[in-house]
Every structure is written in structure tokens, then in C-alpha cells.
Amino acid sequence: MADGIVHIEIPVKDLDATPKFYSDIFGWELTPVPDNNYVLFTADGAGISGAFVKPNVHQVGGCVGYIQTDNIEDALKLIEENGGSPQSERQDVGDAGWFALFTDPEGNPMGLWENKS
């Protein structure tokens, strides 16, 4: 039995703007499910899929998901230009790669990952 993460939900107040933020920056494909206050996303066959969900009571925070990118600095610039907020600069993780943290326009904490290859 596989124990990997297969789905992540990101709580949002705005089911239009916040999914668009991620799609514009990372190219995620969006599939709205209006009857359920849900917008599914896929990352072009790579990485985790999941959904943006509009819960009855909005709660920012929770787990931090890391999004793989080819260039953290470029991603941080796009994040800021699109209403997000960088929370750290690129930080070294030995031989593995680099990471940085940001919050999306709703205040959800997220991370970026760049491999060192």
C-alpha cells in the first residue's frame, strides 16, 4: 500500500481569484465544481493534485504544501506581482536543493522547492 500524499485542499474565500493566482504562476489546470464550492487543480501530470475549497468557516493555515519550480527567485517575483507575499528568500538545503516560503492572497502559507540538479 502506498502512503504518499495524493490530494491537498487549500481553503479560500474567493473561488475565482485564488485559483487563478496559482494557475497564472504555476500553470495549474483548473476544473470548477460550482455546486460543491470546489475548484479542482492538476499540475500538468506532475506532483500533487487537489482542490481549492470554500468552507463554511474560513480558516487560514494548516499544513504547508511545497510547489516545485525551476527557479525560486522568478516564482517569488510572480507571486508578489500577483498579490501573494514572499515570506523568505531562497534557502539552501544541502545537496538536495532550495526552498522558500510565501503566502497566497488569502494568507495561506505555502512553500516553493527547487531541485539542485
N, CA and C atoms as a LAMMPS dump frame, in Angstrom:
ITEM: TIMESTEP
0
ITEM: NUMBER OF ATOMS
351
ITEM: BOX BOUNDS ff ff ff
-5.0000000000000000e+02 5.0000000000000000e+02
-5.0000000000000000e+02 5.0000000000000000e+02
-5.0000000000000000e+02 5.0000000000000000e+02
ITEM: ATOMS id mol type element x y z
1 1 1 N 0.842 -1.185 0
2 1 2 C 0 0 0
3 1 3 C 0.885 1.246 0
4 2 1 N 0.589 2.181 -0.892
5 2 2 C 1.345 3.43 -0.963
6 2 3 C 0.844 4.386 0.104
7 3 1 N 1.76 5.117 0.703
8 3 2 C 1.395 6.053 1.761
9 3 3 C 1.657 7.506 1.383
10 4 1 N 1.831 7.795 0.088
11 4 2 C 2.118 9.163 -0.343
12 4 3 C 0.89 10.044 -0.303
13 5 1 N 1.105 11.333 -0.305
14 5 2 C 0.007 12.298 -0.366
15 5 3 C -0.559 12.283 -1.774
16 6 1 N -1.884 12.187 -1.898
17 6 2 C -2.499 12.126 -3.216
18 6 3 C -3.425 13.299 -3.506
19 7 1 N -3.725 14.116 -2.491
20 7 2 C -4.662 15.215 -2.685
21 7 3 C -4.436 16.227 -1.566
22 8 1 N -4.558 17.498 -1.884
23 8 2 C -4.452 18.549 -0.882
24 8 3 C -5.577 19.545 -1.135
25 9 1 N -6.174 20.07 -0.064
26 9 2 C -7.202 21.09 -0.198
27 9 3 C -6.691 22.395 0.404
28 10 1 N -6.891 23.476 -0.328
29 10 2 C -6.459 24.801 0.105
30 10 3 C -7.723 25.619 0.376
31 11 1 N -7.944 26.033 1.634
32 11 2 C -9.151 26.808 1.933
33 11 3 C -9.039 28.225 1.387
34 12 1 N -10.126 28.702 0.767
35 12 2 C -10.134 30.044 0.186
36 12 3 C -11.481 30.723 0.422
37 13 1 N -11.488 32.031 0.394
38 13 2 C -12.729 32.798 0.424
39 13 3 C -13.214 33.066 -0.99
40 14 1 N -12.266 33.248 -1.931
41 14 2 C -12.58 33.63 -3.302
42 14 3 C -12.225 32.487 -4.248
43 15 1 N -13.251 31.792 -4.754
44 15 2 C -13.031 30.649 -5.637
45 15 3 C -12.707 31.05 -7.069
46 16 1 N -12.628 32.345 -7.346
47 16 2 C -12.199 32.798 -8.669
48 16 3 C -10.75 33.279 -8.621
49 17 1 N -10.473 34.24 -7.753
50 17 2 C -9.166 34.897 -7.74
51 17 3 C -8.041 33.991 -7.25
52 18 1 N -8.251 33.256 -6.168
53 18 2 C -7.148 32.468 -5.619
54 18 3 C -6.741 31.316 -6.536
55 19 1 N -7.677 30.514 -7.079
56 19 2 C -7.241 29.501 -8.043
57 19 3 C -6.521 30.114 -9.251
58 20 1 N -6.997 31.282 -9.724
59 20 2 C -6.344 31.958 -10.852
60 20 3 C -4.914 32.341 -10.495
61 21 1 N -4.674 32.782 -9.257
62 21 2 C -3.338 33.116 -8.778
63 21 3 C -2.39 31.935 -9.003
64 22 1 N -2.778 30.75 -8.573
65 22 2 C -1.927 29.564 -8.72
66 22 3 C -1.803 29.137 -10.19
67 23 1 N -2.888 29.235 -10.935
68 23 2 C -2.842 28.865 -12.349
69 23 3 C -1.927 29.805 -13.133
70 24 1 N -2.011 31.113 -12.853
71 24 2 C -1.176 32.089 -13.562
72 24 3 C 0.31 31.887 -13.275
73 25 1 N 0.65 31.53 -12.053
74 25 2 C 2.057 31.398 -11.674
75 25 3 C 2.625 30.03 -12.035
76 26 1 N 1.871 28.96 -11.737
77 26 2 C 2.409 27.608 -11.884
78 26 3 C 1.804 26.818 -13.044
79 27 1 N 0.829 27.396 -13.747
80 27 2 C 0.245 26.72 -14.903
81 27 3 C -0.707 25.59 -14.539
82 28 1 N -1.237 25.589 -13.32
83 28 2 C -2.153 24.524 -12.919
84 28 3 C -3.438 24.609 -13.732
85 29 1 N -3.953 23.436 -14.121
86 29 2 C -5.232 23.361 -14.821
87 29 3 C -6.346 23.354 -13.779
88 30 1 N -7.368 24.151 -14.007
89 30 2 C -8.462 24.306 -13.047
90 30 3 C -9.76 23.726 -13.591
91 31 1 N -10.504 23.035 -12.725
92 31 2 C -11.809 22.493 -13.078
93 31 3 C -12.803 22.882 -11.986
94 32 1 N -13.61 23.932 -12.221
95 32 2 C -14.581 24.339 -11.211
96 32 3 C -15.678 23.288 -11.005
97 33 1 N -16.092 23.119 -9.759
98 33 2 C -17.226 22.274 -9.387
99 33 3 C -18.147 23.18 -8.57
100 34 1 N -18.906 24.068 -9.262
101 34 2 C -19.642 25.132 -8.59
102 34 3 C -20.649 24.653 -7.539
103 35 1 N -21.306 23.527 -7.783
104 35 2 C -22.319 23.054 -6.833
105 35 3 C -21.72 22.659 -5.486
106 36 1 N -20.415 22.435 -5.44
107 36 2 C -19.755 21.999 -4.211
108 36 3 C -18.801 23.035 -3.631
109 37 1 N -18.793 24.278 -4.155
110 37 2 C -17.83 25.295 -3.698
111 37 3 C -16.413 24.747 -3.744
112 38 1 N -16.039 24.217 -4.905
113 38 2 C -14.802 23.461 -5.067
114 38 3 C -14.208 23.786 -6.428
115 39 1 N -12.892 23.943 -6.523
116 39 2 C -12.201 24.059 -7.811
117 39 3 C -11.039 23.075 -7.766
118 40 1 N -11.129 22.024 -8.574
119 40 2 C -10.054 21.039 -8.644
120 40 3 C -8.866 21.628 -9.387
121 41 1 N -7.647 21.188 -9.037
122 41 2 C -6.472 21.585 -9.807
123 41 3 C -5.596 20.375 -10.068
124 42 1 N -4.903 20.414 -11.2
125 42 2 C -3.876 19.426 -11.527
126 42 3 C -2.639 20.184 -11.977
127 43 1 N -1.498 19.601 -11.682
128 43 2 C -0.222 20.237 -12
129 43 3 C 0.405 19.582 -13.222
130 44 1 N -0.33 19.56 -14.339
131 44 2 C 0.181 19.042 -15.606
132 44 3 C 0.768 17.646 -15.453
133 45 1 N 0.125 16.807 -14.684
134 45 2 C 0.582 15.435 -14.519
135 45 3 C 1.748 15.265 -13.562
136 46 1 N 2.306 16.358 -13.056
137 46 2 C 3.444 16.269 -12.143
138 46 3 C 3.006 16.713 -10.756
139 47 1 N 3.461 16.03 -9.753
140 47 2 C 3.172 16.449 -8.386
141 47 3 C 1.764 16.112 -7.958
142 48 1 N 1.337 16.761 -6.912
143 48 2 C 0.053 16.501 -6.276
144 48 3 C -1.068 17.222 -6.993
145 49 1 N -2.231 16.624 -6.97
146 49 2 C -3.424 17.337 -7.401
147 49 3 C -4.228 17.66 -6.153
148 50 1 N -5.264 18.439 -6.318
149 50 2 C -6.052 18.8 -5.149
150 50 3 C -7.175 19.721 -5.532
151 51 1 N -7.571 20.553 -4.573
152 51 2 C -8.701 21.441 -4.814
153 51 3 C -8.609 22.664 -3.921
154 52 1 N -9.215 23.731 -4.406
155 52 2 C -9.484 24.903 -3.597
156 52 3 C -10.906 24.714 -3.098
157 53 1 N -11.12 24.889 -1.827
158 53 2 C -12.433 24.655 -1.243
159 53 3 C -12.86 25.877 -0.451
160 54 1 N -14.14 26.209 -0.547
161 54 2 C -14.691 27.341 0.202
162 54 3 C -15.5 26.753 1.364
163 55 1 N -14.854 26.625 2.528
164 55 2 C -15.559 26.036 3.67
165 55 3 C -16.569 27.01 4.27
166 56 1 N -17.478 26.471 5.082
167 56 2 C -18.468 27.325 5.753
168 56 3 C -17.791 28.33 6.668
169 57 1 N -16.727 27.908 7.338
170 57 2 C -15.949 28.798 8.198
171 57 3 C -14.536 28.824 7.641
172 58 1 N -14.082 30 7.196
173 58 2 C -12.752 30.098 6.576
174 58 3 C -11.672 30.055 7.647
175 59 1 N -10.701 29.178 7.421
176 59 2 C -9.571 29.07 8.344
177 59 3 C -8.286 29.062 7.53
178 60 1 N -7.477 30.082 7.693
179 60 2 C -6.201 30.164 7
180 60 3 C -5.179 29.351 7.781
181 61 1 N -4.301 28.679 7.083
182 61 2 C -3.217 27.959 7.75
183 61 3 C -3.346 26.46 7.57
184 62 1 N -2.746 25.749 8.472
185 62 2 C -2.745 24.299 8.347
186 62 3 C -1.412 23.836 7.812
187 63 1 N -1.432 22.729 7.073
188 63 2 C -0.156 22.225 6.537
189 63 3 C 0.374 23.143 5.455
190 64 1 N 1.66 23.063 5.268
191 64 2 C 2.317 23.844 4.221
192 64 3 C 2.654 22.902 3.082
193 65 1 N 2.098 23.158 1.916
194 65 2 C 2.43 22.392 0.729
195 65 3 C 3.575 23.071 -0.004
196 66 1 N 4.476 22.266 -0.559
197 66 2 C 5.609 22.81 -1.311
198 66 3 C 5.398 22.554 -2.793
199 67 1 N 5.548 23.595 -3.593
200 67 2 C 5.342 23.537 -5.031
201 67 3 C 6.696 23.573 -5.708
202 68 1 N 6.967 22.566 -6.535
203 68 2 C 8.25 22.519 -7.221
204 68 3 C 8.273 23.534 -8.349
205 69 1 N 9.415 24.218 -8.483
206 69 2 C 9.593 25.226 -9.521
207 69 3 C 11.027 25.14 -10.046
208 70 1 N 11.237 25.627 -11.256
209 70 2 C 12.584 25.619 -11.841
210 70 3 C 13.445 26.763 -11.317
211 71 1 N 12.799 27.831 -10.821
212 71 2 C 13.556 28.991 -10.37
213 71 3 C 12.776 29.712 -9.27
214 72 1 N 13.22 29.564 -8.045
215 72 2 C 12.518 30.142 -6.905
216 72 3 C 12.451 31.66 -6.992
217 73 1 N 13.54 32.321 -7.388
218 73 2 C 13.523 33.778 -7.448
219 73 3 C 12.468 34.284 -8.426
220 74 1 N 12.388 33.649 -9.604
221 74 2 C 11.372 34.048 -10.583
222 74 3 C 9.968 33.814 -10.035
223 75 1 N 9.77 32.68 -9.369
224 75 2 C 8.454 32.374 -8.797
225 75 3 C 8.076 33.397 -7.727
226 76 1 N 9.025 33.772 -6.877
227 76 2 C 8.735 34.763 -5.83
228 76 3 C 8.344 36.113 -6.425
229 77 1 N 8.987 36.496 -7.536
230 77 2 C 8.622 37.743 -8.213
231 77 3 C 7.18 37.67 -8.727
232 78 1 N 6.832 36.553 -9.372
233 78 2 C 5.472 36.37 -9.888
234 78 3 C 4.453 36.348 -8.753
235 79 1 N 4.81 35.702 -7.66
236 79 2 C 3.916 35.646 -6.5
237 79 3 C 3.597 37.049 -6.015
238 80 1 N 4.624 37.877 -5.869
239 80 2 C 4.418 39.247 -5.392
240 80 3 C 3.614 40.074 -6.395
241 81 1 N 3.916 39.918 -7.692
242 81 2 C 3.201 40.659 -8.733
243 81 3 C 1.725 40.284 -8.798
244 82 1 N 1.383 39.062 -8.331
245 82 2 C 0.009 38.573 -8.403
246 82 3 C -0.727 38.617 -7.067
247 83 1 N -0.203 39.369 -6.101
248 83 2 C -0.932 39.582 -4.855
249 83 3 C -0.533 38.69 -3.699
250 84 1 N 0.447 37.798 -3.899
251 84 2 C 0.956 36.987 -2.803
252 84 3 C 2.057 37.73 -2.069
253 85 1 N 2.616 37.083 -1.051
254 85 2 C 3.638 37.75 -0.254
255 85 3 C 4.78 36.79 0.077
256 86 1 N 5.97 37.027 -0.479
257 86 2 C 7.116 36.193 -0.094
258 86 3 C 7.359 36.305 1.408
259 87 1 N 7.64 35.18 2.062
260 87 2 C 7.898 35.157 3.498
261 87 3 C 9.356 34.85 3.809
262 88 1 N 10.09 34.366 2.803
263 88 2 C 11.519 34.108 2.987
264 88 3 C 12.197 34.16 1.625
265 89 1 N 13.499 34.317 1.65
266 89 2 C 14.29 34.204 0.43
267 89 3 C 14.608 32.732 0.204
268 90 1 N 15.216 32.416 -0.923
269 90 2 C 15.647 31.054 -1.211
270 90 3 C 16.671 30.625 -0.163
271 91 1 N 16.463 29.438 0.41
272 91 2 C 17.361 28.916 1.435
273 91 3 C 17.906 27.557 1.002
274 92 1 N 19.162 27.331 1.281
275 92 2 C 19.872 26.129 0.869
276 92 3 C 19.508 24.932 1.747
277 93 1 N 19.339 23.756 1.103
278 93 2 C 19.089 22.506 1.813
279 93 3 C 20.147 21.497 1.353
280 94 1 N 21.386 21.786 1.682
281 94 2 C 22.495 20.878 1.356
282 94 3 C 22.562 20.518 -0.111
283 95 1 N 22.772 19.235 -0.386
284 95 2 C 22.893 18.753 -1.761
285 95 3 C 21.541 18.581 -2.454
286 96 1 N 20.438 18.702 -1.699
287 96 2 C 19.12 18.408 -2.26
288 96 3 C 18.543 19.543 -3.093
289 97 1 N 18.612 20.766 -2.596
290 97 2 C 18.004 21.875 -3.322
291 97 3 C 17.819 23.094 -2.453
292 98 1 N 16.791 23.878 -2.77
293 98 2 C 16.491 25.114 -2.06
294 98 3 C 14.989 25.194 -1.803
295 99 1 N 14.612 25.991 -0.805
296 99 2 C 13.197 26.249 -0.566
297 99 3 C 13 27.715 -0.212
298 100 1 N 11.762 28.159 -0.334
299 100 2 C 11.346 29.486 0.114
300 100 3 C 9.88 29.374 0.526
301 101 1 N 9.442 30.305 1.348
302 101 2 C 8.061 30.32 1.817
303 101 3 C 7.345 31.568 1.321
304 102 1 N 6.026 31.438 1.113
305 102 2 C 5.207 32.585 0.725
306 102 3 C 3.796 32.382 1.256
307 103 1 N 3 33.453 1.233
308 103 2 C 1.573 33.327 1.49
309 103 3 C 0.832 33.756 0.235
310 104 1 N -0.275 33.059 -0.051
311 104 2 C -1.083 33.431 -1.205
312 104 3 C -1.954 34.631 -0.833
313 105 1 N -2.745 35.168 -1.775
314 105 2 C -3.534 36.358 -1.463
315 105 3 C -4.536 36.172 -0.317
316 106 1 N -4.887 34.918 0.005
317 106 2 C -5.816 34.636 1.103
318 106 3 C -5.087 34.489 2.433
319 107 1 N -3.739 34.476 2.407
320 107 2 C -2.961 34.323 3.625
321 107 3 C -2.537 32.901 3.931
322 108 1 N -2.836 31.963 3.022
323 108 2 C -2.418 30.575 3.233
324 108 3 C -0.906 30.456 3.099
325 109 1 N -0.232 29.831 4.069
326 109 2 C 1.213 29.631 3.944
327 109 3 C 1.501 28.5 2.973
328 110 1 N 2.458 28.72 2.081
329 110 2 C 2.864 27.716 1.097
330 110 3 C 4.378 27.792 0.952
331 111 1 N 4.947 26.771 0.31
332 111 2 C 6.374 26.727 0.095
333 111 3 C 6.707 26.487 -1.37
334 112 1 N 7.933 26.811 -1.722
335 112 2 C 8.477 26.531 -3.053
336 112 3 C 9.676 25.599 -2.877
337 113 1 N 9.883 24.718 -3.844
338 113 2 C 11.031 23.814 -3.833
339 113 3 C 11.71 23.86 -5.19
340 114 1 N 13.045 23.946 -5.174
341 114 2 C 13.84 23.898 -6.413
342 114 3 C 14.926 22.852 -6.215
343 115 1 N 14.948 21.845 -7.097
344 115 2 C 15.983 20.811 -7.036
345 115 3 C 17.334 21.399 -7.418
346 116 1 N 18.402 20.79 -6.887
347 116 2 C 19.752 21.253 -7.192
348 116 3 C 20.354 20.58 -8.43
349 117 1 N 19.583 19.861 -9.169
350 117 2 C 20.172 19.154 -10.322
351 117 3 C 20.396 20.04 -11.508
